[in-house]
Amino acid sequence: MDEKRSVNFTIVPEEELSLPRTYSNFCAIQNSPFDFTLTFCEMQPLGEQAIREAQNSRVVRAPVRARIVVPVQMIPGLVSALQENYQLYQESYGPPKGPLH
């Protein structure tokens, strides 16, 4: 008879010093029945020409900096961790100030 064993453990990210941090100020999210895809982009302030083009086309392109695929089972924990960390941020620093761009 197979007995199921459980082991409690903590996962600690192993820091890779050569891995650069990537800045993103926009995230597009898509999902399938199996996973969520988070596409992180860096959106720069628009110049006059880009504003005119956006008014005509209703599209602004932003360079993709990272695309992360997350299994759907991980989403509730991710949402919870983001909410908890955002609450801690607000307790320490107050609400975010100023515009994003």
Secondary structure by P-SEA (a helix, b strand, c coil): cbbbbbbbbbbbbcccccbbbbbbcbbbbbbcccbbbbbbbbbccccaaaaaaaaaccbbbbbbcbbbbbcccaaaaaaaaaaaaaaaaaacccccccccc
